[in-house]
Amino acid sequence: MPRRISTVQHREPEARNDDAPDAVDVHVGARVRLRRTLLGLSQAALGEALGLTFQQIQKYERGANRISASRLWTMAEVLDVPVSFFFDDMPGNLLQARGHPGATSADAPGASADDSVMAKRETLELVRAYYRIANPKVRRQTYDLFKALGNMSGEDGAEA
């Protein structure tokens, strides 16, 4: 009888503090918060759409509670994103620690300094306002203006 070769990598369980949330749960929770905020939903509104309390949404967003596969699927439908959205921009060092071949810390787009900028309310409100501009030409001109202003402030080292 031919031998079956398993493609699953077996690894030793990681030593970690049982009180600390798993890094993957924290990342997925942050992506839930990002999408919820971009849509302008409160935790209570998302909870109502899912049949949960806002406290449960808070726990999911902090990574304190894990989100089951079926709940993640429902969240993806409510937030109008593919399930893969919640795993996008997974830090390369986390992927590497999980044994994903070829993943390096350099592959970590989510591990950059820009990560904290994307989590700021100001950034999310700016993105929402930008997408409320109905006229595509005006929206493009606004984009070009912001890009030019950003390049100007980078030239002289001054920050707003």
VEXLOGU-201177 format. One record per residue: residue number from 1; z, x, y of N, C-alpha, C in turn. Coordinates in pm, 1 decimal. Example, Ala and Ser with C-alpha at 12.3 -4.5 7.8 and 13.67 -1.06 7.14 Angstrom:
BEGIN
+-----+----------+----------+----------+----------+----------+----------+----------+----------+----------+
! seq !      nc3 !      nc1 !      nc2 !     cac3 !     cac1 !     cac2 !      cc3 !      cc1 !      cc2 !
+-----+----------+----------+----------+----------+----------+----------+----------+----------+----------+
!   1 !    780.0 !   1319.0 !   -569.0 !    780.0 !   1230.0 !   -450.0 !    780.0 !   1320.0 !   -330.0 !
!   2 !    708.0 !   1285.0 !   -225.0 !    714.0 !   1367.0 !   -106.0 !    787.0 !   1290.0 !      3.0 !
+-----+----------+----------+----------+----------+----------+----------+----------+----------+----------+
REM end
This chain:
BEGIN
+-----+----------+----------+----------+----------+----------+----------+----------+----------+----------+
! seq !      nc3 !      nc1 !      nc2 !     cac3 !     cac1 !     cac2 !      cc3 !      cc1 !      cc2 !
+-----+----------+----------+----------+----------+----------+----------+----------+----------+----------+
!   1 !      0.0 !     85.0 !   -117.1 !      0.0 !      0.0 !      0.0 !      0.0 !     90.1 !    124.1 !
!   2 !    -86.8 !     63.2 !    222.8 !    -91.6 !    148.0 !    342.3 !     35.7 !    134.0 !    424.8 !
!   3 !     71.8 !    244.3 !    487.4 !    190.4 !    246.1 !    573.3 !    157.6 !    186.9 !    709.4 !
!   4 !    246.9 !    105.1 !    760.9 !    230.8 !     51.2 !    896.6 !    292.2 !    146.8 !    996.9 !
!   5 !    221.3 !    170.1 !   1101.5 !    272.5 !    257.2 !   1207.2 !    318.8 !    169.2 !   1321.7 !
!   6 !    442.1 !    184.8 !   1357.5 !    499.6 !    105.9 !   1464.8 !    460.9 !    166.1 !   1599.4 !
!   7 !    423.2 !     80.1 !   1692.6 !    391.4 !    126.6 !   1827.9 !    511.1 !    115.6 !   1920.8 !
!   8 !    619.6 !     59.7 !   1870.5 !    740.1 !     44.1 !   1952.1 !    817.6 !    174.8 !   1950.9 !
!   9 !    849.0 !    223.7 !   2070.7 !    929.2 !    345.5 !   2079.5 !   1076.1 !    307.7 !   2068.6 !
!  10 !   1144.9 !    374.7 !   1979.1 !   1288.3 !    351.4 !   1965.8 !   1360.3 !    454.9 !   2050.0 !
!  11 !   1460.6 !    408.7 !   2122.2 !   1536.1 !    500.7 !   2205.9 !   1683.3 !    469.0 !   2192.6 !
!  12 !   1760.8 !    568.2 !   2222.2 !   1905.2 !    550.3 !   2218.4 !   1946.9 !    460.2 !   2333.8 !
!  13 !   2045.8 !    374.4 !   2312.4 !   2092.5 !    291.3 !   2423.6 !   2145.4 !    379.4 !   2535.7 !
!  14 !   2116.6 !    336.4 !   2658.2 !   2161.3 !    414.1 !   2773.4 !   2309.9 !    390.8 !   2797.2 !
!  15 !   2379.2 !    497.5 !   2829.9 !   2520.3 !    484.5 !   2866.9 !   2523.9 !    433.4 !   3009.3 !
!  16 !   2586.9 !    319.4 !   3030.1 !   2594.9 !    265.6 !   3164.8 !   2721.5 !    183.0 !   3179.6 !
!  17 !   2758.6 !    162.1 !   3300.5 !   2874.1 !     80.9 !   3332.7 !   2839.9 !    -65.2 !   3302.5 !
!  18 !   2921.4 !   -132.4 !   3220.8 !   2893.2 !   -270.7 !   3184.6 !   2898.5 !   -364.5 !   3305.4 !
!  19 !   2966.9 !   -325.6 !   3411.2 !   2974.1 !   -409.0 !   3530.6 !   2850.5 !   -394.2 !   3618.3 !
!  20 !   2777.5 !   -285.1 !   3601.9 !   2660.2 !   -259.5 !   3685.4 !   2539.6 !   -335.3 !   3630.2 !
!  21 !   2463.7 !   -401.8 !   3718.9 !   2344.6 !   -472.3 !   3671.1 !   2237.3 !   -372.8 !   3625.6 !
!  22 !   2155.6 !   -413.5 !   3530.9 !   2046.8 !   -331.0 !   3482.5 !   1944.0 !   -314.4 !   3594.3 !
!  23 !   1885.7 !   -196.2 !   3605.6 !   1790.6 !   -165.4 !   3712.4 !   1668.0 !   -256.8 !   3708.7 !
!  24 !   1624.4 !   -295.1 !   3589.9 !   1509.5 !   -385.9 !   3579.7 !   1547.0 !   -523.4 !   3634.3 !
!  25 !   1667.1 !   -571.0 !   3603.2 !   1712.6 !   -700.3 !   3653.6 !   1723.5 !   -697.7 !   3806.4 !
!  26 !   1768.4 !   -586.5 !   3860.8 !   1778.5 !   -571.7 !   4006.7 !   1638.8 !   -574.9 !   4068.8 !
!  27 !   1544.3 !   -504.1 !   4007.0 !   1407.3 !   -501.3 !   4059.4 !   1344.7 !   -640.6 !   4055.6 !
!  28 !   1356.4 !   -708.7 !   3943.1 !   1299.6 !   -843.6 !   3929.5 !   1364.8 !   -937.1 !   4031.2 !
!  29 !   1496.2 !   -928.2 !   4047.8 !   1566.5 !  -1010.8 !   4145.8 !   1519.7 !   -984.7 !   4287.6 !
!  30 !   1494.2 !   -858.7 !   4319.0 !   1444.9 !   -823.8 !   4452.6 !   1305.9 !   -882.9 !   4475.7 !
!  31 !   1223.8 !   -884.9 !   4370.9 !   1089.3 !   -943.1 !   4382.8 !   1097.9 !  -1095.7 !   4399.5 !
!  32 !   1195.2 !  -1159.3 !   4333.6 !   1216.4 !  -1303.3 !   4351.9 !   1253.1 !  -1328.3 !   4498.1 !
!  33 !   1347.4 !  -1249.3 !   4549.5 !   1390.9 !  -1264.9 !   4688.9 !   1275.2 !  -1242.3 !   4785.4 !
!  34 !   1194.6 !  -1138.6 !   4760.4 !   1080.6 !  -1108.8 !   4846.9 !    986.3 !  -1228.3 !   4854.3 !
!  35 !    947.7 !  -1280.7 !   4739.1 !    852.1 !  -1391.8 !   4736.8 !    913.8 !  -1518.3 !   4797.2 !
!  36 !   1039.1 !  -1546.4 !   4765.9 !   1105.8 !  -1663.7 !   4821.6 !   1108.2 !  -1656.2 !   4973.2 !
!  37 !   1141.4 !  -1539.0 !   5026.1 !   1150.0 !  -1520.2 !   5170.4 !   1012.6 !  -1528.2 !   5235.2 !
!  38 !    911.3 !  -1470.0 !   5171.0 !    775.7 !  -1478.8 !   5225.1 !    727.4 !  -1623.4 !   5234.6 !
!  39 !    771.4 !  -1706.1 !   5141.3 !    734.1 !  -1847.5 !   5143.8 !    821.6 !  -1928.7 !   5238.3 !
!  40 !    927.0 !  -1866.3 !   5291.6 !   1016.3 !  -1936.5 !   5383.8 !   1110.8 !  -2032.6 !   5314.5 !
!  41 !   1137.6 !  -2007.7 !   5186.6 !   1228.5 !  -2093.5 !   5110.6 !   1370.4 !  -2040.3 !   5118.4 !
!  42 !   1465.4 !  -2130.5 !   5128.3 !   1605.5 !  -2089.8 !   5118.9 !   1641.7 !  -2077.3 !   4971.1 !
!  43 !   1755.1 !  -2015.7 !   4945.0 !   1803.5 !  -2008.4 !   4806.3 !   1829.8 !  -2148.2 !   4753.1 !
!  44 !   1880.3 !  -2235.5 !   4838.2 !   1908.0 !  -2373.5 !   4796.7 !   1778.7 !  -2446.7 !   4760.7 !
!  45 !   1673.1 !  -2426.2 !   4839.6 !   1545.3 !  -2493.4 !   4812.6 !   1484.5 !  -2444.2 !   4681.5 !
!  46 !   1489.7 !  -2312.6 !   4657.8 !   1438.4 !  -2259.9 !   4531.7 !   1522.0 !  -2310.7 !   4415.8 !
!  47 !   1652.7 !  -2310.9 !   4434.2 !   1741.4 !  -2362.1 !   4329.8 !   1712.0 !  -2506.9 !   4297.3 !
!  48 !   1689.4 !  -2588.1 !   4398.7 !   1658.2 !  -2729.5 !   4376.7 !   1527.7 !  -2744.8 !   4298.3 !
!  49 !   1427.8 !  -2665.4 !   4332.8 !   1299.7 !  -2672.5 !   4262.7 !   1313.0 !  -2632.1 !   4116.1 !
!  50 !   1412.0 !  -2547.6 !   4087.3 !   1433.0 !  -2499.2 !   3950.1 !   1545.4 !  -2573.4 !   3877.3 !
!  51 !   1613.5 !  -2661.7 !   3947.4 !   1726.6 !  -2731.8 !   3886.8 !   1849.5 !  -2643.5 !   3874.6 !
!  52 !   1866.7 !  -2553.7 !   3972.4 !   1979.3 !  -2459.3 !   3973.0 !   2054.2 !  -2469.0 !   4104.7 !
!  53 !   2171.4 !  -2407.9 !   4109.8 !   2245.9 !  -2398.8 !   4234.7 !   2200.5 !  -2274.9 !   4311.2 !
!  54 !   2227.0 !  -2274.0 !   4441.5 !   2190.9 !  -2155.7 !   4519.4 !   2271.6 !  -2034.0 !   4473.7 !
!  55 !   2392.6 !  -2057.5 !   4419.3 !   2472.9 !  -1946.0 !   4369.6 !   2403.2 !  -1876.9 !   4251.8 !
!  56 !   2338.1 !  -1955.7 !   4166.7 !   2265.9 !  -1896.6 !   4053.8 !   2147.1 !  -1814.9 !   4104.7 !
!  57 !   2079.4 !  -1865.4 !   4205.6 !   1967.6 !  -1790.6 !   4264.5 !   2020.1 !  -1659.8 !   4323.5 !
!  58 !   2135.1 !  -1664.1 !   4390.0 !   2196.4 !  -1542.2 !   4444.5 !   2220.8 !  -1440.3 !   4334.1 !
!  59 !   2274.0 !  -1484.7 !   4222.4 !   2303.0 !  -1394.3 !   4110.6 !   2174.9 !  -1335.3 !   4053.8 !
!  60 !   2071.1 !  -1416.9 !   4042.2 !   1942.1 !  -1365.2 !   3994.9 !   1887.4 !  -1259.8 !   4091.8 !
!  61 !   1893.6 !  -1288.7 !   4221.4 !   1838.0 !  -1197.5 !   4320.9 !   1914.0 !  -1065.4 !   4327.3 !
!  62 !   2042.6 !  -1066.3 !   4300.2 !   2122.0 !   -942.3 !   4297.4 !   2104.9 !   -867.3 !   4166.8 !
!  63 !   2052.2 !   -935.1 !   4065.5 !   2040.5 !   -873.5 !   3933.7 !   2168.0 !   -887.6 !   3853.6 !
!  64 !   2263.7 !   -963.1 !   3905.1 !   2390.5 !   -981.8 !   3834.9 !   2369.8 !  -1062.2 !   3707.2 !
!  65 !   2275.8 !  -1157.0 !   3710.1 !   2240.3 !  -1234.1 !   3591.3 !   2094.6 !  -1206.8 !   3556.6 !
!  66 !   2067.2 !  -1196.2 !   3429.0 !   1929.7 !  -1176.3 !   3383.3 !   1855.3 !  -1309.1 !   3385.8 !
!  67 !   1726.5 !  -1299.0 !   3414.1 !   1641.8 !  -1417.6 !   3415.3 !   1569.0 !  -1423.6 !   3281.7 !
!  68 !   1586.2 !  -1533.7 !   3209.8 !   1519.7 !  -1547.3 !   3080.2 !   1368.9 !  -1558.1 !   3100.0 !
!  69 !   1295.1 !  -1536.4 !   2993.1 !   1149.4 !  -1541.1 !   2999.0 !   1100.3 !  -1679.0 !   3043.2 !
!  70 !   1158.5 !  -1783.3 !   2987.8 !   1114.2 !  -1918.2 !   3024.6 !   1147.2 !  -1949.5 !   3170.5 !
!  71 !   1263.1 !  -1904.2 !   3217.4 !   1300.9 !  -1927.2 !   3358.1 !   1210.2 !  -1845.5 !   3450.6 !
!  72 !   1175.7 !  -1723.1 !   3410.1 !   1086.5 !  -1640.5 !   3490.7 !    948.8 !  -1705.7 !   3501.1 !
!  73 !    903.9 !  -1764.9 !   3391.5 !    775.7 !  -1835.0 !   3389.9 !    778.2 !  -1951.2 !   3489.7 !
!  74 !    886.1 !  -2028.2 !   3487.6 !    899.7 !  -2141.4 !   3578.8 !    908.6 !  -2093.8 !   3723.4 !
!  75 !    982.7 !  -1985.0 !   3746.7 !    992.1 !  -1928.9 !   3882.3 !    854.8 !  -1886.8 !   3932.4 !
!  76 !    776.4 !  -1826.0 !   3844.5 !    641.9 !  -1782.8 !   3882.0 !    557.8 !  -1902.8 !   3923.9 !
!  77 !    571.6 !  -2013.7 !   3852.0 !    496.7 !  -2134.9 !   3888.0 !    542.8 !  -2189.6 !   4022.5 !
!  78 !    674.1 !  -2197.1 !   4042.5 !    728.7 !  -2251.4 !   4167.5 !    692.7 !  -2161.3 !   4285.8 !
!  79 !    698.4 !  -2029.6 !   4265.7 !    670.9 !  -1934.7 !   4373.7 !    522.2 !  -1900.8 !   4385.1 !
!  80 !    441.3 !  -1960.5 !   4297.5 !    295.5 !  -1946.3 !   4299.2 !    249.9 !  -1799.7 !   4289.1 !
!  81 !    304.3 !  -1731.2 !   4189.9 !    264.3 !  -1593.3 !   4160.2 !    251.4 !  -1578.0 !   4008.9 !
!  82 !    175.5 !  -1477.9 !   3964.0 !    175.1 !  -1450.7 !   3819.7 !    308.2 !  -1387.5 !   3779.6 !
!  83 !    346.5 !  -1400.9 !   3654.1 !    472.0 !  -1343.6 !   3606.0 !    474.8 !  -1192.5 !   3632.1 !
!  84 !    360.0 !  -1129.2 !   3622.6 !    352.8 !   -983.5 !   3643.7 !    398.0 !   -943.1 !   3783.9 !
!  85 !    392.9 !  -1035.7 !   3881.1 !    437.1 !  -1006.3 !   4017.6 !    579.1 !   -950.6 !   4019.8 !
!  86 !    664.7 !  -1004.5 !   3933.3 !    805.3 !   -965.1 !   3933.5 !    825.6 !   -821.5 !   3885.0 !
!  87 !    724.4 !   -766.0 !   3819.0 !    734.5 !   -629.9 !   3767.5 !    647.4 !   -532.7 !   3845.3 !
!  88 !    570.6 !   -583.0 !   3941.5 !    487.5 !   -496.4 !   4024.1 !    575.1 !   -398.5 !   4101.7 !
!  89 !    519.3 !   -283.4 !   4130.0 !    587.8 !   -179.3 !   4207.4 !    717.9 !   -132.3 !   4142.4 !
!  90 !    723.8 !   -141.2 !   4011.0 !    841.0 !    -91.4 !   3938.9 !    849.2 !     59.2 !   3963.6 !
!  91 !    962.7 !    109.4 !   4007.4 !    974.8 !    253.0 !   4034.0 !    939.5 !    336.9 !   3911.3 !
!  92 !    860.7 !    441.4 !   3932.5 !    817.3 !    528.9 !   3823.7 !    932.9 !    592.2 !   3748.8 !
!  93 !   1040.4 !    626.8 !   3820.9 !   1154.7 !    688.2 !   3752.1 !   1221.3 !    589.4 !   3656.2 !
!  94 !   1216.5 !    460.9 !   3689.3 !   1270.5 !    359.2 !   3599.0 !   1180.3 !    344.1 !   3476.8 !
!  95 !   1049.0 !    344.2 !   3499.7 !    954.6 !    336.4 !   3388.4 !    970.0 !    456.9 !   3296.8 !
!  96 !    987.3 !    574.2 !   3357.7 !   1002.7 !    697.5 !   3280.8 !   1130.2 !    690.9 !   3196.6 !
!  97 !   1237.8 !    641.0 !   3255.7 !   1364.9 !    630.5 !   3183.0 !   1354.2 !    531.9 !   3066.8 !
!  98 !   1264.0 !    434.0 !   3080.4 !   1244.9 !    333.6 !   2975.1 !   1147.6 !    381.1 !   2867.5 !
!  99 !   1096.6 !    504.7 !   2882.6 !   1011.2 !    560.8 !   2778.6 !    865.3 !    521.5 !   2788.3 !
! 100 !    819.6 !    481.3 !   2907.5 !    678.3 !    449.6 !   2923.7 !    600.6 !    579.6 !   2940.4 !
! 101 !    505.7 !    605.3 !   2851.4 !    431.5 !    731.3 !   2857.5 !    351.2 !    742.2 !   2986.0 !
! 102 !    348.5 !    860.2 !   3041.2 !    269.0 !    887.0 !   3160.4 !    334.3 !    846.0 !   3290.7 !
! 103 !    446.9 !    779.3 !   3286.3 !    513.9 !    737.6 !   3409.2 !    594.2 !    854.2 !   3463.9 !
! 104 !    579.1 !    878.6 !   3591.9 !    655.0 !    985.4 !   3657.4 !    716.9 !    930.6 !   3784.8 !
! 105 !    808.3 !   1004.0 !   3840.6 !    870.7 !    963.5 !   3966.4 !    767.7 !    954.1 !   4077.1 !
! 106 !    662.3 !   1035.5 !   4068.6 !    557.7 !   1032.2 !   4169.8 !    478.4 !    901.9 !   4164.7 !
! 107 !    484.7 !    832.2 !   4051.7 !    413.4 !    706.1 !   4037.0 !    492.1 !    589.8 !   4094.9 !
! 108 !    597.1 !    616.7 !   4165.4 !    690.0 !    513.1 !   4207.0 !    661.2 !    461.0 !   4347.3 !
! 109 !    563.7 !    369.5 !   4362.4 !    539.6 !    318.1 !   4495.4 !    660.2 !    243.9 !   4550.9 !
! 110 !    740.0 !    184.4 !   4465.5 !    857.4 !    111.1 !   4510.0 !    973.6 !    201.8 !   4545.4 !
! 111 !    962.9 !    330.3 !   4515.0 !   1073.5 !    421.5 !   4540.2 !   1059.0 !    493.5 !   4673.1 !
! 112 !    960.8 !    456.0 !   4753.3 !    937.0 !    525.1 !   4878.7 !   1032.7 !    475.0 !   4985.9 !
! 113 !   1031.3 !    543.1 !   5100.5 !   1114.4 !    501.7 !   5212.7 !   1067.1 !    368.2 !   5268.0 !
! 114 !    939.4 !    333.3 !   5246.1 !    886.3 !    206.4 !   5293.3 !    948.7 !     87.9 !   5222.1 !
! 115 !   1012.5 !    111.4 !   5107.5 !   1071.2 !      3.6 !   5029.3 !   1175.0 !    -72.6 !   5110.9 !
! 116 !   1258.9 !     -2.3 !   5186.8 !   1361.4 !    -69.9 !   5265.3 !   1299.1 !   -147.8 !   5381.0 !
! 117 !   1187.2 !   -102.2 !   5432.9 !   1117.5 !   -172.0 !   5540.6 !   1066.6 !   -307.2 !   5490.2 !
! 118 !   1015.4 !   -310.3 !   5369.0 !    961.2 !   -434.2 !   5313.6 !   1070.1 !   -536.9 !   5283.9 !
! 119 !   1192.9 !   -493.5 !   5272.7 !   1302.7 !   -585.2 !   5243.5 !   1365.1 !   -643.2 !   5370.4 !
! 120 !   1326.5 !   -591.8 !   5487.6 !   1385.4 !   -638.5 !   5612.8 !   1332.7 !   -776.5 !   5649.2 !
! 121 !   1421.9 !   -858.4 !   5702.7 !   1384.1 !   -993.7 !   5745.1 !   1275.1 !   -987.8 !   5852.8 !
! 122 !   1285.8 !   -892.4 !   5944.4 !   1186.7 !   -878.4 !   6051.4 !   1046.6 !   -861.7 !   5994.2 !
! 123 !   1033.4 !   -779.6 !   5890.5 !    903.8 !   -757.5 !   5827.3 !    851.8 !   -885.8 !   5764.5 !
! 124 !    937.8 !   -955.7 !   5694.2 !    897.0 !  -1079.2 !   5627.0 !    857.2 !  -1186.4 !   5727.8 !
! 125 !    931.2 !  -1197.4 !   5838.2 !    897.3 !  -1295.1 !   5941.2 !    764.3 !  -1259.3 !   6007.2 !
! 126 !    740.9 !  -1130.9 !   6028.6 !    615.1 !  -1086.1 !   6087.7 !    497.2 !  -1119.6 !   5996.2 !
! 127 !    512.9 !  -1097.8 !   5867.7 !    407.1 !  -1128.0 !   5770.6 !    380.5 !  -1278.3 !   5767.9 !
! 128 !    486.3 !  -1358.1 !   5766.5 !    468.2 !  -1504.7 !   5767.4 !    394.8 !  -1549.7 !   5893.1 !
! 129 !    434.9 !  -1495.9 !   6009.0 !    370.2 !  -1533.1 !   6134.7 !    223.5 !  -1491.4 !   6133.9 !
! 130 !    195.7 !  -1374.3 !   6081.7 !     57.9 !  -1323.8 !   6073.5 !    -29.4 !  -1419.8 !   5993.2 !
! 131 !     19.0 !  -1464.7 !   5879.2 !    -61.0 !  -1552.6 !   5794.8 !    -68.7 !  -1695.8 !   5847.4 !
! 132 !     13.6 !  -1729.9 !   5946.0 !      1.4 !  -1861.3 !   6010.3 !   -111.1 !  -1863.1 !   6113.0 !
! 133 !   -165.3 !  -1746.3 !   6147.7 !   -278.3 !  -1741.2 !   6240.5 !   -400.1 !  -1795.6 !   6165.9 !
! 134 !   -446.0 !  -1913.0 !   6206.8 !   -551.2 !  -1983.9 !   6132.9 !   -688.9 !  -1919.8 !   6149.6 !
! 135 !   -716.7 !  -1866.7 !   6266.4 !   -848.5 !  -1811.2 !   6294.0 !   -859.4 !  -1670.8 !   6234.1 !
! 136 !   -949.7 !  -1650.3 !   6136.8 !   -961.0 !  -1518.5 !   6071.3 !   -995.8 !  -1405.1 !   6168.6 !
! 137 !  -1074.8 !  -1437.2 !   6271.6 !  -1112.4 !  -1334.2 !   6369.3 !   -990.1 !  -1289.0 !   6450.1 !
! 138 !   -910.2 !  -1385.1 !   6491.9 !   -788.1 !  -1352.5 !   6567.9 !   -690.0 !  -1277.5 !   6478.5 !
! 139 !   -679.5 !  -1321.6 !   6352.6 !   -589.9 !  -1253.1 !   6259.3 !   -633.6 !  -1108.2 !   6241.0 !
! 140 !   -763.2 !  -1083.2 !   6227.7 !   -813.8 !   -946.2 !   6211.5 !   -787.3 !   -863.0 !   6337.1 !
! 141 !   -805.2 !   -923.5 !   6455.1 !   -779.3 !   -852.0 !   6579.9 !   -630.8 !   -817.5 !   6592.0 !
! 142 !   -544.9 !   -907.8 !   6548.2 !   -400.8 !   -882.0 !   6549.3 !   -367.4 !   -766.4 !   6456.7 !
! 143 !   -428.7 !   -767.4 !   6339.6 !   -410.4 !   -658.4 !   6242.8 !   -452.8 !   -525.1 !   6305.8 !
! 144 !   -570.6 !   -523.6 !   6367.0 !   -620.8 !   -400.5 !   6429.4 !   -528.2 !   -353.2 !   6541.9 !
! 145 !   -475.2 !   -448.1 !   6619.2 !   -383.3 !   -413.9 !   6727.7 !   -256.4 !   -348.5 !   6672.6 !
! 146 !   -196.3 !   -411.2 !   6571.8 !    -74.9 !   -356.0 !   6512.8 !    -99.3 !   -218.3 !   6452.5 !
! 147 !   -211.7 !   -203.8 !   6388.0 !   -246.0 !    -75.4 !   6327.5 !   -260.9 !     32.8 !   6435.6 !
! 148 !   -328.2 !     -1.4 !   6545.1 !   -346.1 !     93.7 !   6655.2 !   -212.1 !    128.9 !   6718.9 !
! 149 !   -128.0 !     28.8 !   6740.1 !      4.4 !     54.9 !   6797.6 !     88.2 !    142.7 !   6705.4 !
! 150 !     79.7 !    117.5 !   6577.7 !    152.8 !    199.5 !   6480.4 !    105.9 !    343.3 !   6481.7 !
! 151 !    -24.2 !    363.5 !   6492.0 !    -78.6 !    499.0 !   6497.8 !    -37.8 !    569.4 !   6626.1 !
! 152 !    -30.5 !    495.0 !   6736.8 !      9.1 !    555.0 !   6864.5 !    154.1 !    600.8 !   6860.5 !
! 153 !    242.1 !    520.0 !   6804.8 !    382.9 !    558.5 !   6802.4 !    405.9 !    673.9 !   6707.3 !
! 154 !    319.3 !    689.7 !   6607.1 !    331.3 !    800.8 !   6512.9 !    286.5 !    932.3 !   6572.7 !
! 155 !    195.7 !    927.4 !   6673.8 !    142.4 !   1049.4 !   6734.3 !    245.2 !   1123.2 !   6817.7 !
! 156 !    325.1 !   1048.6 !   6894.1 !    420.3 !   1117.1 !   6980.9 !    560.1 !   1123.2 !   6920.7 !
! 157 !    573.5 !   1072.5 !   6798.7 !    702.3 !   1081.2 !   6728.4 !    804.0 !    978.8 !   6772.2 !
! 158 !    767.4 !    893.1 !   6868.5 !    861.0 !    792.7 !   6917.7 !    860.0 !    672.6 !   6823.9 !
! 159 !    977.3 !    612.4 !   6809.7 !    988.1 !    491.4 !   6729.3 !   1032.2 !    377.7 !   6818.8 !
! 160 !    985.4 !    259.1 !   6788.2 !   1022.0 !    142.1 !   6869.7 !   1163.6 !     99.8 !   6841.2 !
+-----+----------+----------+----------+----------+----------+----------+----------+----------+----------+
REM end
